[in-house]
Amino acid sequence: MNKVYPSAAAALDGIVHDGQLMAVGGFGLCGIPEALIDALQASGKKDLTVISNNAGVDGFGLGKLLATRQIKKMISSYVGENKEFERQYLSGELELEFTPQGTLAEKLRAGGAGIPAFFTKTGVGTIVAEGKETREFDGETYVMERSLVPEVSLVKAFRADKSGNLQFRRTARNFNPNVAMAGRITVVEVEEIVETGAIDPDQVHLPGIFVHRIVLNTTPEKRIEQRTVRKA
């Protein structure tokens, strides 16, 4: 099975649709699948529900899809770097399901592991728990959280072999492995593709069974949200 596609647009062809539940890897602008986001914007697909830690910044990352009104709802844990996100939410143009960051990671991991729900203390007694089942264990109250299984996951990795075995680079790993595991179809953008077997099995961060399509992007911008440097 050939998992390598010639372009980001080709990798998304036939699998993205209006009204879809999607997940996108990254943390801030670190480890985001830049080319796949651009291709999704160019596809014009709309009314999307997007699971991601945040929504990029104004004019970059998922912020591009907010600018073109392609996202209907975000399932996120942080929105502080995106003024358009804030504006759309406060004006009622954008739905938002706020999720604690650790809970969001576990909802994706559980989805990839076939676990439909789990209990956590995080959010008990707050708006996070409103409308959700709670239960006591050992005298403590826990809230039940449903796992997340997106129809399509868009992921960034550093290197893949042709079978889809992945290596991530430093902090760019972040949410990407969980997002990749959770997706019914997972598309991965990488900076390098090698032959199957070229990656030592002990150095594989995520096995290729979770990866369905691969696209090469050797020149990602890797923009920094707020660049801070020491005075000379």
Summary of the structure (lengths in Angstrom):
residues: 232
radius of gyration: 17.9
end to end distance: 53.4
largest distance: 56.5
contacts: 761
relative contact order: 0.19
helix: 26%
strand: 27%
